[in-house]
Amino acid sequence: MSELKRVPDGIDTSVPSSARVYDYLLGGTDNSALDRMVAEKLLSVAPDARTVARATRAFLARAVRYVASQGIRQYVDLGAGLPTSPSVHEIARESVPDARVVYVDYDPLVKIRNDATFAADEGVITLRRDVRDPEAILGDPDLRAVVDFGEPVAVLLLGVLHFVSDDEGAHDIVAAWRGCMAPGSHVIISNLTADSDPEALARLAAATAGSPAESTIRSHDELARFFDGFTLVVPGLVPVQEWRPSPEESAIGAKVVVEGGVGVLS
Ligand SMILES: C[S@@+](CC[C@H](N)C(=O)[O-])C[C@H]1O[C@@H](n2cnc3c(N)ncnc32)[C@H](O)[C@@H]1O
């Protein structure tokens, strides 16, 4: 079934993976035939999905550049995904050359690929952990060796909170991190929003039900709650292509919308 170039031990390609489906949407090659089938099914009901994935990644780059411009030297990227250039540490190091980054993902392939790709990058590590267990991540000695919570940190939750339902404690995750963050710390969050084309979303929900891409779609107001305790940086929580865009990004008119924002802790 798999057409991954090299399938490392421990990687199950008989079930699709959201990291590999997203890799395919972004034009990557670290995906199997099954992942591509899921992605194509998604594209058949939400043809904008590829454009939106790229816009979300471009938002990540602009938001990390902004946060780095505020002098933030340490980053925790939760639900980091497979290596995609430029990576968070490459972007942050444009202005903070010694920026340290902890990538976290529960997909074993993310750890394998990151460890190989970033082996020479000092101060960059990847943890195979579940974002639904923030205490385990916060208590991980490898994370504590890289991140000093006495100093401001940036926590990234990009395209991952819609995989966590309210019952699974999506808001508690953000609260647990906020509780450890020093003043001046930032969160960067992006998420699918229910304030998109309702028909496209209904088709998306039906197509992904029961798969790893099954998502909790939240309204703008529900998403804004993730920033409780933080002050939203201008322009606030907006469609990702409208967050401090370059001229070509502001022209994206996708029907399925991902909203994103940056919050700062005073
Ligand atoms: C849509 S991708 C987003 C990747 C990256 N953050 C970005 O914006 O380009 C979602 C990622 O979240 C990861 N993920 C989903 N649920 C997770 C969980 N409970 N714990 C850790 N990672 C998770 C998936 O494995 C996947 O790599």
The ligand as an SDF file (V2000), in Angstrom:
LIG
                    3D

 27 29  0  0  0  0  0  0  0  0999 V2000
   -2.5510   19.9030    9.9430 C   0  0  0  0  0  0  0  0  0  0  0  0
   -1.0060   19.3670   10.6050 S   0  0  0  0  0  0  0  0  0  0  0  0
   -0.3020   20.9440   11.0670 C   0  0  0  0  0  0  0  0  0  0  0  0
    1.1980   20.9420   11.0230 C   0  0  0  0  0  0  0  0  0  0  0  0
    1.8750   22.2840   11.4000 C   0  0  0  0  0  0  0  0  0  0  0  0
    1.5080   22.7040   12.7290 N   0  0  0  0  0  0  0  0  0  0  0  0
    1.5540   23.3840   10.4260 C   0  0  0  0  0  0  0  0  0  0  0  0
    0.7440   24.2620   10.7450 O   0  0  0  0  0  0  0  0  0  0  0  0
    2.0960   23.3550    9.3240 O   0  0  0  0  0  0  0  0  0  0  0  0
   -1.5070   18.7460   12.2030 C   0  0  0  0  0  0  0  0  0  0  0  0
   -0.4040   18.0030   12.9520 C   0  0  0  0  0  0  0  0  0  0  0  0
   -0.8630   17.8000   14.2860 O   0  0  0  0  0  0  0  0  0  0  0  0
   -0.4840   16.4980   14.6940 C   0  0  0  0  0  0  0  0  0  0  0  0
   -1.4240   16.0930   15.7650 N   0  0  0  0  0  0  0  0  0  0  0  0
   -2.7680   15.9210   15.6750 C   0  0  0  0  0  0  0  0  0  0  0  0
   -3.2620   15.5630   16.8790 N   0  0  0  0  0  0  0  0  0  0  0  0
   -2.2050   15.5080   17.7320 C   0  0  0  0  0  0  0  0  0  0  0  0
   -2.0710   15.2010   19.1180 C   0  0  0  0  0  0  0  0  0  0  0  0
   -3.1310   14.8660   19.8530 N   0  0  0  0  0  0  0  0  0  0  0  0
   -0.8350   15.2540   19.6690 N   0  0  0  0  0  0  0  0  0  0  0  0
    0.2600   15.5770   18.9190 C   0  0  0  0  0  0  0  0  0  0  0  0
    0.1890   15.8800   17.6080 N   0  0  0  0  0  0  0  0  0  0  0  0
   -1.0300   15.8560   17.0200 C   0  0  0  0  0  0  0  0  0  0  0  0
   -0.5710   15.6430   13.4560 C   0  0  0  0  0  0  0  0  0  0  0  0
    0.2140   14.4720   13.5750 O   0  0  0  0  0  0  0  0  0  0  0  0
   -0.0660   16.6210   12.3910 C   0  0  0  0  0  0  0  0  0  0  0  0
    1.3240   16.5090   12.2350 O   0  0  0  0  0  0  0  0  0  0  0  0
  1  2  1  0
  2  3  1  0
  2 10  1  0
  3  4  1  0
  4  5  1  0
  5  6  1  0
  5  7  1  0
  7  8  2  0
  7  9  1  0
 10 11  1  0
 11 12  1  0
 11 26  1  0
 12 13  1  0
 13 14  1  0
 13 24  1  0
 14 15  1  0
 14 23  1  0
 15 16  2  0
 16 17  1  0
 17 18  1  0
 17 23  2  0
 18 19  1  0
 18 20  2  0
 20 21  1  0
 21 22  2  0
 22 23  1  0
 24 25  1  0
 24 26  1  0
 26 27  1  0
M  CHG  2   2   1   9  -1
M  END
$$$$
